[in-house]
Amino acid sequence: MRVEWAKARARKERWNEEVELLREEMKRVMRSLKWEASEWQKRADEVRSDVDGTTAAGIRAYALRNVYLHTEFIVRFREEWDKTMGAAVRHWAAEEEREILEGTFMAEGM
């Protein structure tokens, strides 16, 4: 029984570590996308004055398109990750319930 408890605890610890790593990776991706959007916004706002009007408009449109794309990535990644996190929690709860029903689940302090 102690061996099963130790295995279950090790699985739980690996799971927790993986969740923390994924959360950190998600934060870094979001931070990176926000930074990229900000950089493209600066480029849109600071089009050089030595280019003709049509070229300046094209440069600005290109930069604003990239601002839009990076902002959309942020929104869509967040939506997808929220779904994934919900599915992960449901999976973990089902696994815990299965262990309880099989009698292999024990409280961490035992």
DAURHU-V675506 format. One record per residue. SS is DSSP state (~ for helix, > for strand, _ for the rest). PSI is psi in whole degrees, 0 to 359 (* if undefined). Layout:
BEGIN
SS_PSI ; SS_PSI
END
This chain:
BEGIN
__321 ; ~_326 ; ~_315 ; ~_321 ; ~_316 ; ~_319 ; ~_316 ; ~_319 ; ~_318 ; ~_319 ; ~_317 ; ~_317 ; ~_319 ; ~_318 ; ~_312 ; ~_318 ; ~_316 ; ~_319 ; ~_316 ; ~_318 ; ~_317 ; ~_320 ; ~_316 ; ~_319 ; ~_319 ; ~_317 ; ~_316 ; ~_321 ; ~_314 ; ~_315 ; ~_317 ; ~_315 ; ~_320 ; ~_318 ; ~_314 ; ~_315 ; ~_319 ; ~_317 ; ~_318 ; ~_325 ; ~_319 ; ~_318 ; ~_321 ; ~_322 ; ~_339 ; __44 ; __133 ; __145 ; __349 ; __5 ; __154 ; __165 ; ~_319 ; ~_316 ; ~_317 ; ~_319 ; ~_320 ; ~_317 ; ~_315 ; ~_317 ; ~_318 ; ~_315 ; ~_317 ; ~_326 ; ~_319 ; ~_325 ; ~_312 ; ~_312 ; ~_314 ; ~_324 ; ~_320 ; ~_320 ; ~_316 ; ~_310 ; ~_312 ; ~_320 ; ~_316 ; ~_316 ; ~_313 ; ~_318 ; ~_325 ; ~_318 ; ~_316 ; ~_317 ; ~_319 ; ~_317 ; ~_322 ; ~_318 ; ~_318 ; ~_319 ; ~_314 ; ~_317 ; ~_319 ; ~_320 ; ~_316 ; ~_318 ; ~_318 ; ~_317 ; ~_321 ; ~_314 ; ~_326 ; ~_351 ; __16 ; __355 ; __131 ; __152 ; __149 ; __328 ; __354 ; __*
END
